[in-house]
Amino acid sequence: MKVFSICHVSIVMLSIIIISTNLMIPFYTVVAAETNCSNGDIVIAQSRVGTLPSGIPSFSVEITNACARGCSISNLHLKCGIFASAVLVNPKIFKRQDVDDCLVNGGSPLAAGSTISFKYANTFQYPLSLASATCG
């Protein structure tokens, strides 16, 4: 028996021998879901991009699923302190749900290689880091 790992799924190859013809025919069975993503697959980049007319600094945030194995990542939550912005941030893209808990993309999957971005304005740059996520 051989086990092959494919992103999100383990495949078991069983060899079946047909006695009358002495042939080996591979038989595949899906046996379990597998999580092939890691914290390192989420890349968060932030930079200052300007200043509002009121003098408040503005920042750009890009959150990328860098999974090279084709994994989608959902239910992405970031540590975000008491995040607030002087300009509206689309809550479907980034929403503070509680102190130090911001939801990305409404919890929907972020496909491998995809980036979601938004801009915010505040007197300082918020430190953003991965709190939790779900593979698949």
ZIFENPE-V693111 format. One record per backbone hydrogen bond with DSSP energy under -1.0 kcal/mol. NH is the residue of the N-H (numbers start at 1). CO is the residue of the C=O. Records with the same first field share a line. If there is no record, write none. Layout:
NH->CO / CO
//
This chain:
2->13
4->11
6->9
9->6
10->32
11->4
12->29
13->2
14->27
16->25
18->23
22->18
25->16
27->14
29->12
31->10
34->8
41->38
42->39
43->64
45->62
47->60
49->58
50->58
52->56
55->52
58->50
59->120
60->47
61->118
62->45
63->116
64->43
65->114
66->41
73->110
74->134
75->107
77->132
78->102
79->129
83->80
86->121
93->90
94->90
95->103
97->101
98->101
100->81
101->98
102->78
103->95
104->76
105->93
107->104
108->105
110->73
113->65
114->111
116->63
118->61
120->59
122->57
129->79
131->77
132->77
134->74
136->72
//
